[in-house]
Amino acid sequence: MADRFVVQGLPAPQRLDRLLRARYPHSGRQAIQQLIGQRQVEVNGRTVWLASWLVSNGDVITVHRAPATLPSHPQRFDPTWLIADEGDLLAVNKPAGLLSEPRRGLDRSSLLQLATAHFGPLTLVHRLDRDTSGLVLLTRGGEVNVLLARAFQEGLVHKEYIAVVAAPNRLQQSGVIDVRLRPSQRRRDQMEPTERGGQRAITRYEVIASATDRAWVRLFPETGRMHQLRVHLAYLEAPILGDRLYGSAHSAPRLMLHAHLITLPAQIFGVERRFVAPLPPDFTPNQTPDS
């Protein structure tokens, strides 16, 4: 059922997305902007698809579909998230919907904040997108932090992700995606493929299981660009299920992307180290990846 209301009490014209954020406090900015972009909002009977559209007192707003709500955010570190505590290094299984670190303008909890409150001062070695679940490494500082940061920067860390994607017929059994990426010309929170400029981005993949309408894919990023895996799969017309930015938010209740495995080179600890974050229950394919 549509939500129809009259704008009142504004001291000055206001952006449509900000007005709707106030009306739907349990929905994020991204969900609101996507709703507008999908032409689910009318102003005075006219469909509007610009989040920056200005509305004034007396305007009649019609919202044809309620925006997605944010998941509830934990207020303390859950001990079941801990995969390994090896003195200077911690491996943690981050749940989907939790920020890796605090972000300006957002007062929601982050993995770094919760882990620091539980274990004491920590440093985040690398980040996952808020909607991506899986393996994150943190350190207690010192030399191991410097060595890990250098290993990530030099591409010496082996990372594997598992994704559930749409349109399995678009993918070969395995392949390499070598497509340059640049910031989107339309949205500052997106990346887009480009033939010129941008940065080179390389992803290897292999299909590990498939069904009629989806496939389970193992991903090996050889570079670490923003949203690389999400953009590369969307480029192949096999977007990750639940991807609000590059696919369809309605295909799954969450972004079906999980950081499954990290292997650290022997240069750091003297021997190669391997950490695995088990797959969430909703990822269970016909054939699960090796752990």
LINGI-V358503 format. One record per backbone hydrogen bond with DSSP energy under -1.0 kcal/mol. CO is the residue of the C=O (numbers start at 1). NH is the residue of the N-H. E is the energy in kcal/mol with one decimal. If there is no record, write none. Layout:
BEGIN
co:CO nh:NH e:E
co:CO nh:NH e:E
END
This chain:
BEGIN
co:3 nh:63 e:-2.9
co:5 nh:61 e:-3.0
co:7 nh:58 e:-2.9
co:14 nh:55 e:-2.9
co:15 nh:19 e:-2.0
co:16 nh:20 e:-2.3
co:17 nh:21 e:-1.9
co:18 nh:22 e:-1.7
co:19 nh:23 e:-1.5
co:20 nh:24 e:-2.6
co:24 nh:27 e:-1.9
co:26 nh:70 e:-3.6
co:28 nh:32 e:-2.1
co:29 nh:33 e:-2.7
co:30 nh:34 e:-2.2
co:31 nh:35 e:-2.1
co:32 nh:36 e:-2.1
co:33 nh:37 e:-2.5
co:34 nh:38 e:-1.9
co:35 nh:40 e:-1.7
co:36 nh:39 e:-2.0
co:40 nh:64 e:-3.0
co:41 nh:48 e:-2.5
co:42 nh:62 e:-2.4
co:43 nh:46 e:-1.5
co:46 nh:43 e:-2.8
co:50 nh:53 e:-1.5
co:51 nh:17 e:-2.1
co:53 nh:16 e:-2.2
co:55 nh:14 e:-2.3
co:56 nh:59 e:-2.1
co:59 nh:7 e:-2.9
co:60 nh:44 e:-3.4
co:61 nh:5 e:-2.3
co:62 nh:42 e:-2.7
co:63 nh:3 e:-2.8
co:78 nh:81 e:-2.6
co:79 nh:82 e:-1.2
co:81 nh:93 e:-2.8
co:84 nh:91 e:-2.6
co:86 nh:88 e:-1.4
co:88 nh:140 e:-2.0
co:89 nh:86 e:-3.2
co:90 nh:138 e:-2.5
co:91 nh:83 e:-2.9
co:91 nh:84 e:-1.7
co:92 nh:136 e:-2.5
co:94 nh:134 e:-2.6
co:95 nh:98 e:-1.3
co:99 nh:111 e:-3.1
co:100 nh:112 e:-1.8
co:103 nh:106 e:-2.1
co:110 nh:114 e:-2.5
co:111 nh:115 e:-3.0
co:112 nh:116 e:-2.3
co:113 nh:117 e:-2.2
co:114 nh:118 e:-1.3
co:115 nh:119 e:-3.2
co:116 nh:120 e:-2.1
co:123 nh:139 e:-2.5
co:129 nh:132 e:-1.4
co:130 nh:97 e:-2.1
co:133 nh:259 e:-3.1
co:134 nh:94 e:-3.1
co:136 nh:92 e:-2.8
co:137 nh:125 e:-2.2
co:138 nh:90 e:-3.2
co:139 nh:123 e:-2.7
co:142 nh:146 e:-1.2
co:143 nh:147 e:-2.7
co:144 nh:148 e:-2.5
co:145 nh:149 e:-2.4
co:146 nh:150 e:-2.1
co:147 nh:151 e:-2.2
co:148 nh:152 e:-2.6
co:149 nh:153 e:-2.2
co:150 nh:154 e:-2.3
co:151 nh:156 e:-2.7
co:152 nh:155 e:-1.2
co:158 nh:263 e:-2.7
co:160 nh:260 e:-1.5
co:160 nh:261 e:-2.0
co:161 nh:219 e:-2.9
co:162 nh:258 e:-2.6
co:163 nh:217 e:-3.1
co:164 nh:241 e:-2.7
co:165 nh:215 e:-1.9
co:167 nh:170 e:-2.2
co:168 nh:171 e:-1.5
co:173 nh:207 e:-2.9
co:175 nh:205 e:-2.5
co:177 nh:203 e:-2.4
co:180 nh:194 e:-1.9
co:181 nh:199 e:-2.8
co:182 nh:192 e:-2.7
co:187 nh:190 e:-1.5
co:190 nh:184 e:-2.6
co:192 nh:182 e:-2.2
co:199 nh:181 e:-2.6
co:201 nh:179 e:-1.4
co:202 nh:222 e:-2.6
co:203 nh:177 e:-3.5
co:204 nh:220 e:-3.1
co:205 nh:175 e:-2.0
co:206 nh:218 e:-3.1
co:209 nh:216 e:-2.9
co:214 nh:211 e:-3.2
co:215 nh:165 e:-2.8
co:216 nh:208 e:-2.8
co:216 nh:209 e:-1.3
co:217 nh:163 e:-2.5
co:218 nh:206 e:-2.0
co:219 nh:161 e:-2.3
co:220 nh:204 e:-2.3
co:225 nh:228 e:-1.9
co:227 nh:231 e:-2.7
co:228 nh:232 e:-2.7
co:229 nh:233 e:-2.1
co:230 nh:234 e:-1.9
co:231 nh:235 e:-2.3
co:232 nh:236 e:-1.3
co:233 nh:238 e:-2.6
co:234 nh:237 e:-1.6
co:239 nh:166 e:-2.5
co:240 nh:243 e:-1.5
co:241 nh:256 e:-2.6
co:243 nh:247 e:-1.6
co:248 nh:251 e:-1.0
co:255 nh:257 e:-1.9
co:256 nh:164 e:-2.0
co:257 nh:133 e:-1.9
co:258 nh:162 e:-2.7
co:259 nh:135 e:-2.5
co:260 nh:277 e:-2.7
co:261 nh:160 e:-2.5
co:262 nh:275 e:-2.7
co:263 nh:158 e:-2.2
co:264 nh:273 e:-1.7
co:265 nh:268 e:-1.5
co:266 nh:270 e:-2.3
co:273 nh:264 e:-3.3
co:275 nh:262 e:-2.2
co:280 nh:283 e:-2.0
co:281 nh:284 e:-1.3
END
